[in-house]
């Protein structure tokens, strides 16, 4: 009799568990259907002449059938289209609230990929903007930040020929090329860090082709905008930016063309690996930094008549590459350290980690110390491959200098 009784108890408990589970399974009570949302791809913020803030967003229009026409402002391609909508307010939050009133759908920020800040606003200060973006629960802190020449809204209105939106075009550029790549969270951390300086990609609009409309073009990264104390103090070009990337240990694979000292012509190399280290020193109250850079490269074009298979010429080419990199790093130091006095190079963090006591005593005077730091640049390059052949159609073997 005990066995059936136990089975009965087990059935009752099992049924009770099933019944309780039905109570807690509430279904999709908080669902957010795609056709009920306005999906934001990217946003741009400008400061107008009347001190009002203009918030512009690029909204994605899904192509439900994979074909067929959609009405709206096309952003290139046929994988869906986008349109741009704007609103102004006394603050970014105020502009965002007014922007919501212009949509018949709920705004969804979860797919926002880029934040473009106009030049005027960048120069006047971005602390309030960054504070709002970091506080707002729906904002993505991984969104990539850009500073543009002129109005940021115009960037969103462009129709790039390859990508389906300017937002995707900008993200692809930061992923593929050796440029400064700064998410919003990192941007906020740099501004609030020991140095109070930050570096953000500086973008311009590529002129459109003669037979195209002015919006049928693409933005491209033209260098780096430099911030100090939340205001943009200037910008540097692509060549100097590469020097900054070496100092920050953020150099990606890239091509460099150097001039050979042993013969006429140029050699183009592909830098496959790059590693940089900062070694800070404080001696006799003198602050200095030794930058150690190690490079691995391969030759992809040789317009000289030198046989790079000869160790003599390959070693000489390595010295030429070292000098090229040293010049780029020196140019970056000349502009960023000596002229702008903005520590986007990580020197403050390096001294703070190695000399915490000395840093606490001197951090209030960092703006005066940073421009006076002596920087020693040490570059070591190694050419891993010089190619399969030194001869070709335009260079017979008899013309190649072997020794």
Steps between C-alpha positions, in 0.01 A plus 500: 500500500795734556622493142173619341474771766846627417418501130190702570699758699756525220227561243348774715836673542573473129163646407552782752837585342343506154221723623746741665713519185195610300460794738855629452511446123345831400587479131620795293347771716789738430546420130626768262405420144727626223208649308413703810842659545707772335847343489776759540819423305699803612458848638662840447509800731559862399516832682295763316567874487228571757668260750228241439596134468394313186469123528479311169448126460530263208206259507503164327201398285490120470432351157247232595480323167866519406388686186255767402521870540510696822432868522745704702850636486716225360838440655641278225446140401172309502530324837268745668495878509543773755373847566622780726286687751604782735378700798644787701498574872684686771679176597563168333236336720250774412570451128456125544162546665382722212637251249279225644193713424586488127477119482187284493711216639709435807863603449743211545864598570636147536638491142661844507858459378654846470483840669611790281570833669508821300811720498333799671376292791833321534683832533254639757505189722347152515485433875119539521452279195724221635335524840155451343612210281657318793192554720233415243412130549418432133819653361775259393836571661669301222381742232796638302567873525599728209561872461413653163601810311188715494151375589463140614147470360633524145704181554184299571333635184767361266435199275819289476527289182615175665352485850131530577560792738767747603494342844618164365759673280657675800506185710668306220769768469591484868509119491715471188742794510769625736302782659397602849207283607318639805173365648292737710602330826872541421443861396336575836776319689774696320334835574460404867845341525824631646593690183152637420568463126350286223545416132205443263490425124471818291280453194437697183276449198659365184403725205239329282565412136404764240194312371372413848298705747689655792355243742610198296835465671653368820664647811857396560742523792744785438695491828435543871326767707682585823306580819622659819270573795193397292571747216655433160828689481599394148544207265788312337527337157528130409883490501527646850214276614709193421771638728240531777386143438856373545530688827166360620582143387195500272667468161317258269650333188576776250711583195799732526711630212862589577779654296814289466832671574692246291324556167236705323140390544262397773417187696149435632465273799202346674536527877350173624567532873571795723560526872579810706596545864537813713775498761467810724792620712540766770861584575629813672149648472517460122210311341571295188344220295668238284276374219594151382344402166540161334387439142470200270448575130508348153595665170209534258667726239857594416563769239876514565758286324619345828483127566335493839597135536846632576517540883696822455215670314223349714671623819535843343130495416419416862696809608306708246174366642615578855575858399163537326315389814715720725417802285127429522515459878707817534245692289222374729691613809572840346130572443327318784755548779675825414220698329166372635627384842242216491609168644313257275811279499451326835800663673298597810373145550851359451648725771204438729551121481878508549536795737171530694647708786680745273188525284281597797740782582523630144164424335369855554793629291470242222408762239838666565697173528367324189645740235846480663529119505800375304400215266753247373379300198641151438375318190599144406370372167538156346420420137359149488465465124634687197285321241562212263709678240717808448454498125194563288368636173631851566826393668722245320732293714808679367368833637450371855771606742601186686789641706 
